[in-house]
Amino acid sequence: MLRRATQSNQGHNDLLTERQARDQELPMSLAWYRRRRVLGNGPPFIRVSNRVFYRRSELRRWIVEHAVDRAPEARQ
């Protein structure tokens, strides 16, 4: 039973509001987050009624997937 409660707390801590996501993981403007949601090319999100949440783990995964290495011409 304790294990289940711990997993539940970890899942709860993983959910971030839009502002928390900006402040703690990806420091972009709130307008950037909203624009990305509308365009469909931003981090995965969860919408509950009119509230938006991001999973910390999904934000981190999205950041890694969108990391850009140096330009190929800069490597030479």
PyMOL commands that place a pseudoatom at each C-alpha (Angstrom):
pseudoatom trace, name=CA, resn=MET, resi=1, chain=A, elem=C, hetatm=0, pos=[0.000, 0.000, 0.000]
pseudoatom trace, name=CA, resn=LEU, resi=2, chain=A, elem=C, hetatm=0, pos=[2.878, 2.388, 0.787]
pseudoatom trace, name=CA, resn=ARG, resi=3, chain=A, elem=C, hetatm=0, pos=[4.402, 1.673, -2.619]
pseudoatom trace, name=CA, resn=ARG, resi=4, chain=A, elem=C, hetatm=0, pos=[1.162, 2.630, -4.361]
pseudoatom trace, name=CA, resn=ALA, resi=5, chain=A, elem=C, hetatm=0, pos=[0.971, 5.906, -2.429]
pseudoatom trace, name=CA, resn=THR, resi=6, chain=A, elem=C, hetatm=0, pos=[4.570, 6.702, -3.339]
pseudoatom trace, name=CA, resn=GLN, resi=7, chain=A, elem=C, hetatm=0, pos=[3.905, 6.046, -7.023]
pseudoatom trace, name=CA, resn=SER, resi=8, chain=A, elem=C, hetatm=0, pos=[0.833, 8.242, -6.827]
pseudoatom trace, name=CA, resn=ASN, resi=9, chain=A, elem=C, hetatm=0, pos=[2.834, 11.076, -5.273]
pseudoatom trace, name=CA, resn=GLN, resi=10, chain=A, elem=C, hetatm=0, pos=[5.538, 10.734, -7.911]
pseudoatom trace, name=CA, resn=GLY, resi=11, chain=A, elem=C, hetatm=0, pos=[2.912, 10.954, -10.652]
pseudoatom trace, name=CA, resn=HIS, resi=12, chain=A, elem=C, hetatm=0, pos=[1.419, 14.030, -9.019]
pseudoatom trace, name=CA, resn=ASN, resi=13, chain=A, elem=C, hetatm=0, pos=[4.831, 15.697, -8.742]
pseudoatom trace, name=CA, resn=ASP, resi=14, chain=A, elem=C, hetatm=0, pos=[5.403, 14.930, -12.419]
pseudoatom trace, name=CA, resn=LEU, resi=15, chain=A, elem=C, hetatm=0, pos=[2.440, 17.122, -13.461]
pseudoatom trace, name=CA, resn=LEU, resi=16, chain=A, elem=C, hetatm=0, pos=[3.240, 20.773, -13.945]
pseudoatom trace, name=CA, resn=THR, resi=17, chain=A, elem=C, hetatm=0, pos=[1.027, 23.712, -14.710]
pseudoatom trace, name=CA, resn=GLU, resi=18, chain=A, elem=C, hetatm=0, pos=[1.995, 25.846, -17.674]
pseudoatom trace, name=CA, resn=ARG, resi=19, chain=A, elem=C, hetatm=0, pos=[3.704, 28.357, -15.395]
pseudoatom trace, name=CA, resn=GLN, resi=20, chain=A, elem=C, hetatm=0, pos=[5.560, 25.642, -13.479]
pseudoatom trace, name=CA, resn=ALA, resi=21, chain=A, elem=C, hetatm=0, pos=[6.712, 24.120, -16.766]
pseudoatom trace, name=CA, resn=ARG, resi=22, chain=A, elem=C, hetatm=0, pos=[8.044, 27.512, -17.810]
pseudoatom trace, name=CA, resn=ASP, resi=23, chain=A, elem=C, hetatm=0, pos=[9.696, 28.225, -14.462]
pseudoatom trace, name=CA, resn=GLN, resi=24, chain=A, elem=C, hetatm=0, pos=[11.142, 24.775, -13.796]
pseudoatom trace, name=CA, resn=GLU, resi=25, chain=A, elem=C, hetatm=0, pos=[11.841, 23.057, -17.109]
pseudoatom trace, name=CA, resn=LEU, resi=26, chain=A, elem=C, hetatm=0, pos=[11.546, 25.078, -20.320]
pseudoatom trace, name=CA, resn=PRO, resi=27, chain=A, elem=C, hetatm=0, pos=[11.875, 28.839, -19.797]
pseudoatom trace, name=CA, resn=MET, resi=28, chain=A, elem=C, hetatm=0, pos=[9.800, 30.088, -22.719]
pseudoatom trace, name=CA, resn=SER, resi=29, chain=A, elem=C, hetatm=0, pos=[6.974, 32.619, -22.591]
pseudoatom trace, name=CA, resn=LEU, resi=30, chain=A, elem=C, hetatm=0, pos=[3.437, 31.483, -21.853]
pseudoatom trace, name=CA, resn=ALA, resi=31, chain=A, elem=C, hetatm=0, pos=[2.537, 32.739, -25.330]
pseudoatom trace, name=CA, resn=TRP, resi=32, chain=A, elem=C, hetatm=0, pos=[5.138, 30.333, -26.755]
pseudoatom trace, name=CA, resn=TYR, resi=33, chain=A, elem=C, hetatm=0, pos=[3.483, 27.402, -24.956]
pseudoatom trace, name=CA, resn=ARG, resi=34, chain=A, elem=C, hetatm=0, pos=[0.041, 28.434, -26.191]
pseudoatom trace, name=CA, resn=ARG, resi=35, chain=A, elem=C, hetatm=0, pos=[1.220, 28.981, -29.751]
pseudoatom trace, name=CA, resn=ARG, resi=36, chain=A, elem=C, hetatm=0, pos=[2.915, 25.572, -29.803]
pseudoatom trace, name=CA, resn=ARG, resi=37, chain=A, elem=C, hetatm=0, pos=[-0.262, 23.889, -28.564]
pseudoatom trace, name=CA, resn=VAL, resi=38, chain=A, elem=C, hetatm=0, pos=[-2.327, 25.543, -31.294]
pseudoatom trace, name=CA, resn=LEU, resi=39, chain=A, elem=C, hetatm=0, pos=[0.212, 24.676, -33.993]
pseudoatom trace, name=CA, resn=GLY, resi=40, chain=A, elem=C, hetatm=0, pos=[0.598, 21.140, -32.633]
pseudoatom trace, name=CA, resn=ASN, resi=41, chain=A, elem=C, hetatm=0, pos=[4.388, 21.165, -32.541]
pseudoatom trace, name=CA, resn=GLY, resi=42, chain=A, elem=C, hetatm=0, pos=[5.074, 21.709, -28.864]
pseudoatom trace, name=CA, resn=PRO, resi=43, chain=A, elem=C, hetatm=0, pos=[5.567, 19.414, -25.912]
pseudoatom trace, name=CA, resn=PRO, resi=44, chain=A, elem=C, hetatm=0, pos=[2.769, 16.921, -25.194]
pseudoatom trace, name=CA, resn=PHE, resi=45, chain=A, elem=C, hetatm=0, pos=[0.192, 18.320, -22.778]
pseudoatom trace, name=CA, resn=ILE, resi=46, chain=A, elem=C, hetatm=0, pos=[-2.874, 17.278, -20.839]
pseudoatom trace, name=CA, resn=ARG, resi=47, chain=A, elem=C, hetatm=0, pos=[-6.015, 19.375, -20.941]
pseudoatom trace, name=CA, resn=VAL, resi=48, chain=A, elem=C, hetatm=0, pos=[-8.525, 19.028, -18.125]
pseudoatom trace, name=CA, resn=SER, resi=49, chain=A, elem=C, hetatm=0, pos=[-11.450, 21.339, -18.744]
pseudoatom trace, name=CA, resn=ASN, resi=50, chain=A, elem=C, hetatm=0, pos=[-9.770, 24.715, -19.309]
pseudoatom trace, name=CA, resn=ARG, resi=51, chain=A, elem=C, hetatm=0, pos=[-6.531, 23.848, -17.472]
pseudoatom trace, name=CA, resn=VAL, resi=52, chain=A, elem=C, hetatm=0, pos=[-3.360, 22.650, -19.151]
pseudoatom trace, name=CA, resn=PHE, resi=53, chain=A, elem=C, hetatm=0, pos=[-0.717, 20.454, -17.581]
pseudoatom trace, name=CA, resn=TYR, resi=54, chain=A, elem=C, hetatm=0, pos=[2.622, 19.117, -18.736]
pseudoatom trace, name=CA, resn=ARG, resi=55, chain=A, elem=C, hetatm=0, pos=[4.372, 16.026, -17.461]
pseudoatom trace, name=CA, resn=ARG, resi=56, chain=A, elem=C, hetatm=0, pos=[7.894, 16.865, -16.358]
pseudoatom trace, name=CA, resn=SER, resi=57, chain=A, elem=C, hetatm=0, pos=[9.182, 13.659, -17.972]
pseudoatom trace, name=CA, resn=GLU, resi=58, chain=A, elem=C, hetatm=0, pos=[7.495, 14.485, -21.301]
pseudoatom trace, name=CA, resn=LEU, resi=59, chain=A, elem=C, hetatm=0, pos=[8.907, 18.015, -21.291]
pseudoatom trace, name=CA, resn=ARG, resi=60, chain=A, elem=C, hetatm=0, pos=[12.401, 16.680, -20.707]
pseudoatom trace, name=CA, resn=ARG, resi=61, chain=A, elem=C, hetatm=0, pos=[11.970, 14.072, -23.445]
pseudoatom trace, name=CA, resn=TRP, resi=62, chain=A, elem=C, hetatm=0, pos=[10.684, 16.730, -25.875]
pseudoatom trace, name=CA, resn=ILE, resi=63, chain=A, elem=C, hetatm=0, pos=[13.648, 18.995, -25.100]
pseudoatom trace, name=CA, resn=VAL, resi=64, chain=A, elem=C, hetatm=0, pos=[16.125, 16.173, -25.776]
pseudoatom trace, name=CA, resn=GLU, resi=65, chain=A, elem=C, hetatm=0, pos=[14.364, 15.237, -29.016]
pseudoatom trace, name=CA, resn=HIS, resi=66, chain=A, elem=C, hetatm=0, pos=[14.529, 18.847, -30.226]
pseudoatom trace, name=CA, resn=ALA, resi=67, chain=A, elem=C, hetatm=0, pos=[18.112, 19.523, -29.244]
pseudoatom trace, name=CA, resn=VAL, resi=68, chain=A, elem=C, hetatm=0, pos=[20.179, 20.703, -32.175]
pseudoatom trace, name=CA, resn=ASP, resi=69, chain=A, elem=C, hetatm=0, pos=[23.806, 19.779, -32.442]
pseudoatom trace, name=CA, resn=ARG, resi=70, chain=A, elem=C, hetatm=0, pos=[26.230, 22.215, -33.991]
pseudoatom trace, name=CA, resn=ALA, resi=71, chain=A, elem=C, hetatm=0, pos=[25.655, 22.908, -37.660]
pseudoatom trace, name=CA, resn=PRO, resi=72, chain=A, elem=C, hetatm=0, pos=[27.413, 20.350, -39.910]
pseudoatom trace, name=CA, resn=GLU, resi=73, chain=A, elem=C, hetatm=0, pos=[29.630, 23.042, -41.450]
pseudoatom trace, name=CA, resn=ALA, resi=74, chain=A, elem=C, hetatm=0, pos=[30.827, 24.081, -37.984]
pseudoatom trace, name=CA, resn=ARG, resi=75, chain=A, elem=C, hetatm=0, pos=[32.206, 20.587, -37.349]
pseudoatom trace, name=CA, resn=GLN, resi=76, chain=A, elem=C, hetatm=0, pos=[34.855, 20.828, -40.075]
for i in range(1, 76): cmd.bond("trace and resi %d" % i, "trace and resi %d" % (i + 1))
show_as sticks, trace
zoom trace
